[in-house]
Amino acid sequence: MGIGKQALFFTMLLIALVEAAMSTTDSKDKVDKFVISPTKTIVRIYNKLGEGLNLTIHCKSKDDDLGVSTVAYNSYFYWKFRVNFLGTTLFFCGLSWRDASGVFDMYKAKRDMKRCPTRCNWEAQKDLVQGLRQGDNVHDMAFNWTYKT
């Protein structure tokens, strides 16, 4: 097989593999296009609980476990990543403090690629966890805590 035929074969194989991967997703989760992320996205979770209250954070994705971190008041935890080729990147985090806890999707590509393309900031407050939209820093998302009884 000549070099030109090999290149054509591998190109067709790549297209077939991508199409097969796309066809196995649920129709409501279909990705409209492939994602080539030239820049990294930074997610920050700020502790705004109050003086003397620490925030414990444990974030994961399908492929990465970022470990457990304890964040003091007015400090933050962050990580950087590139959105995957299919635009399905998801990081979820378990957050907890003295009075409450919860597990939240802190970065979900389908939801966040437009609302915070390079910087996703979250504030953990006593009453809820709020997301800030990039550009105008408006609180545009919120998650409720599960309070300890």
Phi, psi and omega in degrees: 000129180287169182298318180298318179291323178295317180297317178297316179301311182292327176295315179294323178296317178298315179299317180296319179295318179294316179297321179295318179297319180292325184286344180272354178277153176297143184300327180288342181257007184300141178268132183287333183205166174279155182245125170243108187265103182286338181237159177275152173261140177246128174250130177237137175240113183268140173270107177242030184287329182132159181306131177083000180254117177272150176247127177259132186231134173224107184251146180214159165234186177299325186252343187231137172247115184276359178083180181258134178229145173250125186244125179285162178306138180066016173246178180213160173249142179214162171209161180237150179196168171250139176297138183291169186301325182269358180069034181246014182303134178218127170241128176240151185225138168270122178243140177209153174210183188311317189257348188201171176204173177178160174241125189227147172282103184274336171215121178228111189308314182300327181273323194255349182300330179263325184283333179207073187297328180233344180219115176246112181251140178230146176238121174272114179244168183299326184265339181189175174248122185246139174263143179249129178289135180293142177107305182243359179053033176279136174290109185243358178215153177209143174239142178267145175284156164258113185277144178286144180257000000 
